[in-house]
Amino acid sequence: MKTTNNDFNLIMESWRKYADTAAAQPFPLLEQYERKELTEAQLVEAWERDLLLEMQEVFNEGMADTLKQGVAALAAGAKEEWSIIKGAFTAAMKKINDFLATLVYQALELIRKTKEFLQPVADIISKVWGKIKVFCSSHQKLCKAVVIVLVMLAAICLMAASAHAGEVTQGGVEVDQAGLDALKGALYKLGEADMKEEVAAKAIQLIEQAQRAEAATELSTVVGETGNLIREANGLLEAGAAGGEPGAQFISSLSDLGSRITMKMSEWGLEATVAPK
């Protein structure tokens, strides 16, 4: 089942609450990227380097020993031992929490910025887990929370990819189903009027394939005769949108037409056919 953008956004907001402690902190690398001081590749490389360095400082044997001593003292009810280790134990727990909160916050900020960061973020989370896994193999109880966070972050990346899958955009803005139907209707009409039925059929098929694709499709990047006809159809829809009530009715009729179009192969090639109302 395809994840919707609304589902994804709800999950993102829930996880942002977890990262509230980190949200108050600046994200200098992202700020540099937004000022165009870093490219996407430079941002990803620097973020990975910073994460791995911080991870090495947090997940070390000294920290593990401190946590083990604290857990043992609490379990045994040893007040004297706990009073000795309490400060170090609390500091170690804060380090882990801060690292995870920062990781969640920064990963989500990157994903929200652009889908181009989805795969790099997923790859870096995988690397972070690969490094921590060695440590966690010896400290399984201490790493339960870490495992949960990293697994959920990886799942978020997959859900984000699913949310963008089949997305069709025009000028970076997602086109909804009614808009795509109207576009298909406009293509069909232009194909009839200009004797370009085959080109129109290819354009309509491209749109339908884009809706089933695993990645988003930007219509403005389509080239050749197909791209030209798509741009002409968009121009027709824009003119209709500026035409008040008659224009709205015109677009509605095109959307109804487009919703009834099916594709088939005939002896003459690819054809777009319209089902009766």
N, C-alpha and C positions, 0 to 999 in steps of 0.2 A: 504494500500500500504506500502511495507516495505521501511523503510528509508535506503538509502545507506550510506556507510561510507563517501563518498565524500560529500553528503548533510550535514551529521553531522559535518564533519570537517570544512565546510564553515561556519556553524552556530557558531561553537566553536570559530573560528577566529574572527567573528564579535563581539562576546561577550567579547573576550579577549581585543578588542580595548576599550570597555567600562571600563574595569578594568585596563587600563594603569596606572592610578594614584596609584593603589595598587601594580602593578607589580614591581615597583622599591623597594618595601619593601620586606624584607626576609620572608620566610615561615618556621620558625624554626622547627615546628613539622614535616613537610615533609622532611626537611633536615635530621632530626634525624632518620626518617623512612628509608631514602635512605642509611644512614650509619649503618642501622640495629640496631640502639639503641632503636627503638620502633617497636612493632609488629603492624599489621594492626588494631587490636582491640584497642590497647593502643593509636594509632594515632587518631582513630575515637572518642574515649572517650574524649581525651584531646581537640580535635578540637571542639567538641560539648560544652564542659565546657567553653572554652574560648569565643566562639561565644555568648553563653547565658549571660555570665557575661558582655561582651561588649555591648550587646543589652540592658541590664538593665541600663547601664550608658547613652546610647543614647536616648532611648525611655522612657522618664519620663515626669511628669507633668510640671516641670520647663521648659524643652525644648519646650513642646507644648504651654505653655503660651507665651514664647518668640516669637515663630513662629506666633502665632495668633496676637500678638501685631504688629509685623512687617508687616504682610499681611494687617491688618486693616489700619495701617498708610499709606502704599503704595496706597491702594484702595481709601483712603480719600484724598490723596495728602497732608497729614499733614507733612510738611517738618520738623517742630520742633520735633514732636514725632518721626519721622523717624531718625533724627540725633541722638536721644537719644538711640534708640533701634537698630540702624544699626549694630553696632559692635557685639552685642550679637546674632542678627538675622543671620548675616553672619557666625558666629562661629557655631551656631546650624545647619545651612544648611550644613556646611562643615563636621560636625560630621556625619550627616545622609549619605551624599555622600560617605564619607570615609568608613563607615560601609558597605554600599551596594557594593561599588567597591571591598572592601576586600573580602566580602562574595562571590561575583561573581568570582573573580580571584582564590581564594582558592578552591572553589567548582570545577571549571573547571580544575584546576591543579590536583586535586585528581581523577577526572573522566578520565583525559588523562593518568594518571599514570597506572591505571589498572581497568578493568571492575568490579573487586571485590569491588571497592568503590562506585559503582553506587547506590546500594540499601541503604547503610548507609548514603550517601550524601542526597538521596531523603528523607530518614526518618528524618534527622536532619533539612533539610529545612522545612519539615512539622512541626517539633517541634518549630522552630523559628517563623514560621507563626502563630502557635497556641498561642505563647506567645505575639506576636505583635498584634494579632487580637483583643485582649481585649482592648489594647490601641487605636487601629485604629477605633474601634466601636464608640468611643467618638470623634475622630478626623479624620473623613472620608476624607475630602478634603486634609488634610496634608499627608495622607497615600496613596494617589493614586499611586505615583511613587514606593512606597515600595511594594504595591500589585502587580504592573506590573512586577517588578524585580523578586519577589518570584515565581509568576506564571510562568514566562518564565524559571526560573531555574528548576522548577519542570518539565516543558515541555522538557527541554534539557535532563534531566535524562531519561525521557520516550523515547526520540528519540535516546539517546545513547543505551538504552536497545534494541531498534528496530534495530539499526545499527549492534549490535552484534548478534541479533537473527538470527538463521539459519546459522551462521558462522561456518565453519568446518576448524579446524586448525591441522597442523602436526608439532610438536615441537614448538608450539606457533606461527607459521606462517600461515596465512590464505591461504587455497587452493582455487584457482579460479575454475570456472566451467569446463574449459578445463582440469585442473589437476584432478578434481574429476571424469570426464568422463574417463580419462586415467587410473585412479585407478580402476574404475569399470570394464574397459576392461581387465586390468591385472588380477583382481580377477576372472573374467569369464574364462580367458584362464587357469589360475592355477587350477581352479575348474575342468575344463575339463581334464587337463593333469594328475592331481593327484587323479581323481575320488572323488573330494570333492565338487560336484556341490551344495549340500545342504548348506554346510558351506559358499561357495562363494555367494550363493543366500542370505543368512542371512547377510553377510557382506555388500553386495550391498544394501539390504533393509535398513540396519543401516545407511548407508551414505545418502540415500534418506530421511529417517526420520529425520536425523540430519539437513538437509537443510530446513526442515519445522518446526524445533523445535523453542521454544521461547528463548532458551539460546544457547551459543556457545558449540561446541563439539570438544574435543581434541582427535584425533584418537589414539595417543600413549597410552591413558589410557584404551583403549578397551582391555578386558582380554579374556582368554579362546581360543578355536579354532578359533573363529572369529577374535580376536585380532592378533593371530599368523599369520593367512592368510593375514590380512591387512599389517602386517609388511613385510611379504614375498613379497607381491605385490609392496610395496614401495621400497624394495630392487631391484626388477626387473626394476622399473622406474628409480631409481638412476643409475643402470648399463647402462640403455639406454641413460640417459642424459650424461653419460661420454663417449658415443660411437660415438661422432661426427655426421656427416650427416646421416649415417645408423641408428644410435641410435635415432636421431630426427624423422626420418621417421617411425621408429618402435613405438615410443611414439604417434605420430600423428595417426597411424593406430589403436592403442589401444583407443585413445580418441574418434575416429570415432565410434569404436565398442561400447564403453561405452555409447555414446550418443543415441544409438539405442536400449539399453537394457530396457525392461519393466518387471515388476514383476507380477506373477500370482500364484494363488493357484490351484494345480491339485490334482488328486487322490494320487499322490506320495508325496505331500507336496509343500512347497514353491519352485517356479522355476523362473529362470531368462531366459527370451526369447529375441532373437535378431530380430528386424524388418529388412526386406531387405532394401538395399540402394535404 
